[in-house]
Amino acid sequence: MRRLLLGCLLIAACAEAPPEQAQAPDAATLTIQLARQFQQSAAAWNQGDLDAFMADYIQDGTTTYVGSSGLIRGFDGIRAWYAPRFEPGVERDSLRFEDFHVRSIAPSVILVTARYILYRNQETTNSGPFTLVMEQRPDGWKITHDHSSSDAN
């Protein structure tokens, strides 16, 4: 019995210490970082660059978008939904984002709320709030879920 107890103590003493919990991102810093990221996204939209606009989304089948047309599953489905707005010759309203708020859900997952504004000739044509769930990936913060709503007219 004594040997068993001593063996258990030795095993426990040699076991690895649990890893330190990852530090949750600072919301103020992330808000500034993501506002810049989405300024680039709006610039891509305004320049008609669908690939650059879509670069903020995780490129796999689990990424989701919920909007006026319902639920769209997968990066390819979301891209196909946006694609007609980027066809040559299509008139597309300009885009900007406002009112970013970031909340950490886990060390590598955040919840972002903000507003999109579509405008033409300085006049708003559409706007609304959106909520994003974003994951930190090796290439930056990427959208895994986007729920966009339109303001009531």
C-alpha positions in Angstrom: 0.0 0.0 0.0 2.8 2.3 0.9 4.5 1.7 -2.5 1.2 2.4 -4.3 0.8 5.7 -2.4 4.4 6.7 -3.1 4.0 5.8 -6.8 0.8 7.9 -7.1 2.6 10.9 -5.4 5.5 10.5 -7.8 3.2 10.4 -10.8 1.3 13.5 -9.6 4.5 15.4 -9.0 5.9 14.6 -12.4 2.6 15.4 -14.2 2.7 18.5 -16.4 1.2 21.6 -14.9 -1.9 22.7 -16.6 -1.3 25.2 -19.4 -1.8 28.9 -18.5 -5.1 30.1 -19.7 -4.8 32.3 -22.8 -5.3 35.9 -22.2 -8.6 37.3 -23.5 -8.1 40.1 -26.1 -8.4 43.7 -24.9 -11.8 45.0 -26.2 -10.6 48.6 -26.7 -7.6 47.5 -28.7 -9.6 45.0 -30.7 -12.3 47.6 -31.5 -9.7 49.8 -33.1 -8.0 46.9 -34.9 -11.4 45.6 -36.3 -12.6 49.1 -37.2 -9.4 49.4 -39.4 -10.0 45.8 -40.8 -13.5 46.7 -41.8 -12.4 50.0 -43.3 -10.4 47.9 -45.7 -13.4 45.6 -46.2 -15.5 48.6 -47.1 -12.8 49.9 -49.5 -12.8 46.5 -51.2 -16.6 46.7 -51.6 -16.4 50.3 -52.9 -13.7 49.2 -55.4 -15.7 46.2 -56.6 -13.2 43.6 -55.3 -15.3 40.7 -54.2 -12.3 38.5 -53.2 -10.9 41.2 -50.9 -14.3 41.9 -49.4 -14.8 38.2 -48.7 -11.3 37.8 -47.2 -12.8 38.5 -43.7 -14.8 35.3 -43.8 -13.5 31.9 -42.8 -13.3 29.9 -46.1 -15.1 26.7 -45.1 -18.5 25.1 -45.1 -19.3 26.0 -41.5 -19.3 29.8 -42.0 -22.9 31.1 -41.9 -24.7 34.3 -42.9 -28.2 35.3 -41.8 -29.9 38.2 -43.6 -33.1 39.2 -45.3 -32.8 36.1 -47.6 -32.5 33.7 -44.7 -29.7 31.4 -43.7 -26.8 30.8 -46.0 -24.3 28.1 -45.2 -20.7 28.0 -46.2 -18.2 30.4 -47.6 -19.0 29.5 -51.2 -22.7 30.1 -50.6 -22.1 33.5 -49.0 -19.8 34.5 -51.9 -22.4 33.4 -54.4 -25.0 35.6 -52.6 -22.7 38.7 -52.8 -21.4 38.0 -56.3 -24.2 39.6 -58.3 -23.5 42.9 -56.6 -19.9 42.8 -58.0 -20.8 41.9 -61.6 -19.2 44.3 -64.2 -21.5 47.3 -64.9 -23.7 46.8 -61.8 -24.3 50.0 -59.9 -23.3 49.3 -56.3 -23.9 51.7 -53.4 -20.9 52.7 -51.4 -20.3 51.1 -48.0 -19.1 52.2 -44.6 -19.2 50.8 -41.1 -19.9 52.5 -37.8 -20.4 52.0 -34.1 -18.1 49.0 -33.5 -18.4 47.2 -30.2 -16.3 44.1 -29.3 -16.9 41.6 -26.6 -14.6 38.7 -25.9 -16.5 35.4 -25.6 -13.3 33.2 -25.3 -9.6 33.9 -25.8 -9.9 33.3 -29.5 -13.6 34.1 -30.1 -15.2 37.6 -30.1 -18.6 39.0 -30.7 -18.7 42.2 -32.8 -21.7 44.5 -33.1 -21.7 47.4 -35.5 -23.7 49.2 -38.3 -23.4 49.1 -42.0 -24.4 52.1 -44.1 -24.9 51.9 -47.9 -25.0 55.3 -49.5 -25.1 57.0 -52.9 -24.4 60.7 -53.4 -24.1 61.2 -49.6 -27.6 59.8 -49.1 -28.2 56.6 -47.2 -29.9 53.9 -49.3 -29.8 51.1 -46.7 -28.4 50.6 -43.3 -28.7 48.4 -40.3 -27.1 46.6 -37.4 -25.0 43.4 -37.7 -23.5 40.9 -35.3 -20.4 38.9 -36.1 -18.9 36.0 -34.3 -15.2 36.0 -35.2 -12.4 33.6 -34.5 -8.8 34.4 -34.2 -6.9 32.5 -36.9 -3.2 32.5 -37.9 -4.1 35.1 -40.6 -6.1 37.3 -38.3 -9.7 37.7 -37.0 -12.1 36.0 -39.4 -15.9 35.8 -39.5 -17.5 32.5 -38.7 -21.1 33.9 -38.4 -22.6 37.1 -39.7 -26.2 38.2 -38.9 -27.1 41.4 -40.7 -30.4 43.2 -40.4 -31.8 46.1 -42.2 -33.3 49.1 -40.4 -37.1 49.4 -40.6 -38.1 52.0 -43.2 
